[in-house]
Amino acid sequence: MLMQITDLTPEDTTTIEQVALILLDCFGHLPSGYPTFEEALEEVHESFTSDYPEGGSASHRISRIAIDDSGTVLGWIGGIQQYDGNVWELHPLIVKSDCRGQGIGRLLVADLEVQARQRGGVTLWLGTDDEDGKTTLSGINLYPNVWKHIAAIKNLRQHPYEFYQKCGFVIVGVMPDANGLGKPDIYMAKQL
Ligand SMILES: CC(C)(COP(=O)(O)OP(=O)(O)OC[C@H]1O[C@@H](n2cnc3c(N)ncnc32)[C@H](O)[C@@H]1OP(=O)(O)O)[C@@H](O)C(=O)NCCC(=O)NCCS
């Protein structure tokens, strides 16, 4: 299958709708996800704007898609500029469910790294939630020895933190109870 990674632009409405459907399919059931198509669509449109650092403009965001030779979207990745451009947050990343395990996620991350580095970024980071017991950090009280739990993390049910480790990210912290008691957000970063 031929695939290319290219910018997603606000004008490309049919492609944006495809991305929103992929989001809905994957995250529609999660409390922190997108319950409706409209909300998924809003998330895609947010990738063209910027809430921060200071109001911002489109240049503070990166929005890239993997498409096959017929224009079908296979995956989507976004980047948000922070810390005066030293740091970029990877948000979001999604690969279409029937296209996973073929290296597309890794290629999207590698592409975002190039994009962020070209804009002067030195660090790429992300938060990856565990809302439903996918790792040993979920379902417990992480206080007070948070780092003891992080050091002993195990992947119980295909949590993506391991995917990011394979892409060169390391765990730099955790926000306990980010999504409610026992539902942390795992912070990971990589030097560019
Ligand atoms: C996580 C996700 C983006 C990975 O994309 P992908 O295209 O399937 O990943 P790749 O095929 O590039 O995988 C690269 C490596 O990571 C591993 N990997 C991928 N997903 C993994 C997971 N959930 N758990 C453990 N390892 C995983 C692969 O086995 C592969 O390992 P290998 O190099 O040893 O063969 C994709 O599964 C996805 O969209 N998931 C749902 C949305 C999501 O969780 N997004 C991240 C939110 S933070």
The ligand as an SDF file (V2000), in Angstrom:
LIG
                    3D

 48 50  0  0  0  0  0  0  0  0999 V2000
   -1.2210    3.6760   19.5570 C   0  0  0  0  0  0  0  0  0  0  0  0
   -1.3170    3.6900   18.0230 C   0  0  0  0  0  0  0  0  0  0  0  0
   -1.2460    5.1160   17.5130 C   0  0  0  0  0  0  0  0  0  0  0  0
   -0.1420    2.8780   17.4610 C   0  0  0  0  0  0  0  0  0  0  0  0
   -0.1670    2.9410   16.0330 O   0  0  0  0  0  0  0  0  0  0  0  0
    0.2320    1.6740   15.1380 P   0  0  0  0  0  0  0  0  0  0  0  0
    0.2800    2.1110   13.7270 O   0  0  0  0  0  0  0  0  0  0  0  0
   -0.6670    0.5400   15.4490 O   0  0  0  0  0  0  0  0  0  0  0  0
    1.6930    1.3480   15.7120 O   0  0  0  0  0  0  0  0  0  0  0  0
    2.9460    0.7610   14.9080 P   0  0  0  0  0  0  0  0  0  0  0  0
    2.4740   -0.3230   13.9940 O   0  0  0  0  0  0  0  0  0  0  0  0
    3.7190    1.8810   14.2940 O   0  0  0  0  0  0  0  0  0  0  0  0
    3.7600    0.1350   16.1290 O   0  0  0  0  0  0  0  0  0  0  0  0
    5.1160    0.4090   16.4430 C   0  0  0  0  0  0  0  0  0  0  0  0
    5.5340   -0.5420   17.5580 C   0  0  0  0  0  0  0  0  0  0  0  0
    4.7520   -0.2890   18.7390 O   0  0  0  0  0  0  0  0  0  0  0  0
    4.0610   -1.4880   19.1560 C   0  0  0  0  0  0  0  0  0  0  0  0
    2.7370   -1.1080   19.6400 N   0  0  0  0  0  0  0  0  0  0  0  0
    1.7800   -0.4420   18.9610 C   0  0  0  0  0  0  0  0  0  0  0  0
    0.7040   -0.2440   19.7430 N   0  0  0  0  0  0  0  0  0  0  0  0
    0.9960   -0.8010   20.9320 C   0  0  0  0  0  0  0  0  0  0  0  0
    0.2720   -0.9490   22.1470 C   0  0  0  0  0  0  0  0  0  0  0  0
   -0.9680   -0.4430   22.2950 N   0  0  0  0  0  0  0  0  0  0  0  0
    0.8560   -1.6000   23.1820 N   0  0  0  0  0  0  0  0  0  0  0  0
    2.1030   -2.1190   23.0540 C   0  0  0  0  0  0  0  0  0  0  0  0
    2.8410   -2.0070   21.9140 N   0  0  0  0  0  0  0  0  0  0  0  0
    2.2820   -1.3760   20.8810 C   0  0  0  0  0  0  0  0  0  0  0  0
    3.9760   -2.3210   17.8920 C   0  0  0  0  0  0  0  0  0  0  0  0
    3.8250   -3.6890   18.2190 O   0  0  0  0  0  0  0  0  0  0  0  0
    5.3080   -2.0090   17.2210 C   0  0  0  0  0  0  0  0  0  0  0  0
    6.3150   -2.7590   17.8860 O   0  0  0  0  0  0  0  0  0  0  0  0
    7.5480   -3.4540   17.0810 P   0  0  0  0  0  0  0  0  0  0  0  0
    8.2990   -2.3170   16.4340 O   0  0  0  0  0  0  0  0  0  0  0  0
    8.3020   -4.1380   18.1550 O   0  0  0  0  0  0  0  0  0  0  0  0
    6.9120   -4.3350   16.0800 O   0  0  0  0  0  0  0  0  0  0  0  0
   -2.6290    3.0010   17.5280 C   0  0  0  0  0  0  0  0  0  0  0  0
   -2.7190    1.7210   18.0930 O   0  0  0  0  0  0  0  0  0  0  0  0
   -3.8980    3.7780   17.8810 C   0  0  0  0  0  0  0  0  0  0  0  0
   -4.3250    4.6390   17.1320 O   0  0  0  0  0  0  0  0  0  0  0  0
   -4.5120    3.4370   19.0170 N   0  0  0  0  0  0  0  0  0  0  0  0
   -5.7520    4.0760   19.4470 C   0  0  0  0  0  0  0  0  0  0  0  0
   -5.5800    5.5360   19.7580 C   0  0  0  0  0  0  0  0  0  0  0  0
   -4.5260    5.7750   20.8130 C   0  0  0  0  0  0  0  0  0  0  0  0
   -4.4090    5.0590   21.7890 O   0  0  0  0  0  0  0  0  0  0  0  0
   -3.7600    6.8460   20.5920 N   0  0  0  0  0  0  0  0  0  0  0  0
   -2.7470    7.2750   21.5260 C   0  0  0  0  0  0  0  0  0  0  0  0
   -3.3730    8.1480   22.5450 C   0  0  0  0  0  0  0  0  0  0  0  0
   -2.1260    8.7580   23.6340 S   0  0  0  0  0  0  0  0  0  0  0  0
  1  2  1  0
  2  3  1  0
  2  4  1  0
  2 36  1  0
  4  5  1  0
  5  6  1  0
  6  7  2  0
  6  8  1  0
  6  9  1  0
  9 10  1  0
 10 11  2  0
 10 12  1  0
 10 13  1  0
 13 14  1  0
 14 15  1  0
 15 16  1  0
 15 30  1  0
 16 17  1  0
 17 18  1  0
 17 28  1  0
 18 19  1  0
 18 27  1  0
 19 20  2  0
 20 21  1  0
 21 22  1  0
 21 27  2  0
 22 23  1  0
 22 24  2  0
 24 25  1  0
 25 26  2  0
 26 27  1  0
 28 29  1  0
 28 30  1  0
 30 31  1  0
 31 32  1  0
 32 33  2  0
 32 34  1  0
 32 35  1  0
 36 37  1  0
 36 38  1  0
 38 39  2  0
 38 40  1  0
 40 41  1  0
 41 42  1  0
 42 43  1  0
 43 44  2  0
 43 45  1  0
 45 46  1  0
 46 47  1  0
 47 48  1  0
M  END
$$$$
